[in-house]
Every structure is written in structure tokens, then in C-alpha cells.
Amino acid sequence: MTVPNHQTILIVDFGSQVTQLIARRLRELGVYCEIHPFSSAADNLARLNPLGIILSGGPASVLDENAPAIAPELLAAGVPILGICYGQQALVLALGGAVEAGHSREFGRADVTPEKPSTLYDGVWDLGTPHPVWMSHGDRVTALPEGFKVVATSPGAPLAVIANEERRIWATQFHPEVHHTPDGVQLFENFVKNICGCTGDWTMATYRSQAIEKIRHQVGKGRVICGLSGGVDSSVAAVLIHEAIGDQLTCVFVDHGLLRQDEAEQVLEMFRGHYNIPLIHANHQDRFIDALEGVEDPEKKRKIIGSLFIETFEDVASQLGEVEFLAQGTLYPDVIESVSFTGGPSVTIKSHHNVGGLPERMNMELVEPLRELFKDEVRALGRELGLPENFVGRHPFPGPGLAIRCPGGITREKLEILRSADAVYLDEIKKAGLYDKIWQAFAVLLPVQTVGVMGDGRTYEFVCALRAVTSVDGMTADFYPYDMEFLSRTATRIINEVPGINRVVYDITSKPPGTIEWE
Ligand code: XMP
């Protein structure tokens, strides 16, 4: 763990589904923050030296046996504290107040009225006027700790905001981090800037120069390899590392034959042509496609691709001689150790494929320059590094590629049909100016043939499903509400231009219960 060179806010996670949103809001304000589980947050105090602490919400009841509690070191740190929902109740209990079991937990809109002045909403909310927030009702605070006052109320939550201005502790029953609390960002701004004194020193320009220093320091004269997929994360990581250590970096692009139309050429052109970064194009299409022949089970397909990827990467790397470091585009959401109150391991929905497993097998040290960033920050860093917009703004693409967009067994012929349909679909999306409004869009080739009529003849061809979703992080998603004209135009083009497809359907499933990819 490294010591951040920025003013920092420590976010203590009590397991809320929306803890990450607190971090996102602060980062949008130019303030660096780290999320740590309630059980280990205090261990990070010395390293982070935070200017303030935010306590998240959480699903537990403070009255439960073994309920997560605030470590006394956090209260003794002497920096401003903001408690949210569960964080409010935990604060009250820790400071000598009382909490009583409330009725059932409910999440919903409420109006909060400031009754007394408070630095938390100074300049944001007017006294005596109701302001909309997203409230979480559960247990109720029945006695305030000494020195605390109720400063804002709402009909369902008489203690909507409590404060001890002298000790610089505030706590809200509502969630300022969710979009449904329209003034939430301004409340956070008051807290982190006016109260904690953060200046907003977290910018991509400073991040870039500090990351470069860090990479140089870690790598010294060593050699680094970086698996490149053409996606935003690995591309930004590679360009940043190249800027730091030049040709000590070699990128390896494993072409598994499951890429989209012209994708390999675009990656090669950008890295070799534009950036002059040493890049090995490992064309192993036959190896992957042959191994997948006749395999229909989605998990088997994923596992075959994952292990072949590792084997191929190892083969290529071994030809490079001594390489000490492996670079990965790991992001902050992968690093955050979320608190689980359900106990036990979480269910595997899909075996995600990335380069996991490689570092141990190859005995290499990891270089992960994006570990502290959210996806939107990686994009901002990409822009800062001058990556072309069509790379930076790209929709995510899964490691197993088109194999999981071709349910059932894959063949070269099916992949070709899918590639063509996908290209037409994306072309229409771009022409309609919708690409940046959609989080991810792609075509899926179903293993179903249907009867159609074209000209005077009968056709018996495949069905193509179109998918488009909006999402923040891929964890949940809604289908994109195209207008019918767009769908009709796109379907007509696909059927006319792509031999092998005679029917197009649109997938209107959200996640959950669906997943974004079909396999
Ligand atoms: P699902 O289908 O699980 O996908 O809703 C969520 C997001 O993850 C992407 N995805 C993957 N990304 N390796 C990746 O790097 C994978 O194996 C993988 N599987 C799914 C998917 O495209 C979506 O953005």
C-alpha cells in the first residue's frame, strides 16, 4: 500500500450497496478518497493521514449482536466526521446516545427541513424550507449524545441531520451520495472543502505525473510486459507505462480470433503507428477456435479461453527473456474489499476472464498504475495522455470476446456473420449520435434458424439479437429505450447486408434479472 500524495478523505464501509457512490462523488469534486471496511479502516489512519472521515450506510442494525461498530481510533483522530444512515446510528451509540429498533427498513424520497444553521448545508439549504433527499428509515435514534443537536428534520425522520459543530461531527439519516438527493454533491462539497479543508488537488494532470514517478521507482531498469486487449483500461495502462519507462515495456496482444471487425488492425495501428510502443501481435486464432469446436457450455467456453490465454501469453513472454514485471489495468472497484454481511463466498455467476493467475505462475511482480481509479477517471487519464477519443470512449468488451456473444457452439462462419451484423449495428448507433449515451451495445448471434421470405424465395437463416444497455458500473443495467424507427432501420440493414441472418430481435431485459452478455 502506498502513501497518497494528495489530501485524502477516509471512507469507512459498513456494507452499504452505495458506498462506492460516496467515493465517486468526492472524486468528482477533485478530492482523493479511499474506502476501507469498518474492521480495518483504523489501520489505515497513519498511512492516509485523512483530513476527514465519512461513515457509510449499511444493511445491519446497530442493535444486532456483533453489529459493526466504529473503531475508537477513528473518533479520536480529531478530524471532521460525517456519518450517513447506519453511520449516524453507529456514531450515536459510540458517543453515548441511544438507538431503538424502528419499523421495517424502507428507502424512499423525503423532504428535509433545516431548523437550525449548520456548516454542513450552509449556502446550500435555506432554513425553514423543505429539500428533497433519499431517506433510509430503519432504527431510530432516541437519545442524542452529549453536545449534539438536531439541526434538520423530516416528517418520517425527526433526526434527519444531527450535529456537534464544536467537535466537528455531523450525521444524516438520508443518503447524500445517491442521485435522488439532488443537493448531495453540494453537501459533500461543504463537508470536504469548507469543513475538512480539501482544496480539490486530485486532478488527472497531477495523477499522471505522480503515477509516472511511481512506475519509474517500482520498475527501475527492469522489463515489463503488458497484455493488451484493445480495451480502455489496458490501453491507458500501457501508454502511461510507456511514458514512464519507454522501451523497457513490451506489449503483447493475444489475437484469439474472437475480436470485432477490424479490431486487431486498429489496436496495431494505434500502438505501433501512433505511439511507437513495442508490440507483439500474437496471432493464435486457430489455436482458440479449434479448441472451442463443438463446445456449447458457456462456462466451459470461458474456461478454455481463459487457460489458453494464459498459455499463449506465457509462450510469448518466454521468448522475451528475463521479464520481472507484469502490467495490468486493474481498477479501483476491483480492489475495494467490500464488506459482506451475508457470510460465505459469493455465488459465481460467470467466470470472468482476465489475466488472473498469470503473475503467480510466471513469478512476476505486478505493475497496476490504475488501481486507484474508477472507470470514468481512467477515461479522463486517457484523454490527458492524448489517446484518441474513439479509444477512450469505447464501450467495454469482454475478454472472451465474441465467443460469449454466439450462444452454443461457435464456428468461423458464425463468427463472421456476427462480426458483420455487429459492425452494421454500431455504425447505425454512431450515425444516430447514440454511442456515448449507451454504456454497451453489441449484436448476439442466436443458435436458432427461422423461416423467412426474401424476394420470391424462402430463407432459413439465423436470428440476430441486439443488446444495448445503460449502466454506471456494469453491476446493474437497464436496456436502452431506442425509438422504433431506429430499430426498424437497423434491422432492415442487417437483414439486407448480412448473409446468414433473416430475423432481428431486440433484448429488453434489465440486469438483474438478466446479465449484460448472453453467456
Ligand atoms: P455481465 O454479462 O456479467 O457483464 O452482466 C458485466 C460486464 O462485464 C463484461 N464482461 C467481462 N469482462 N472479462 C471481462 O473483461 C469477462 O470475462 C467478462 N464477462 C463479461 C461485460 O461485457 C459487461 O460489460
Residues whose N, C-alpha, C, O or C-beta is under 5 A from the ligand:
A	BS01	XMP	S351 H352 H353 P396 F397 P398 G399 P400 G474 T515 I516 E517
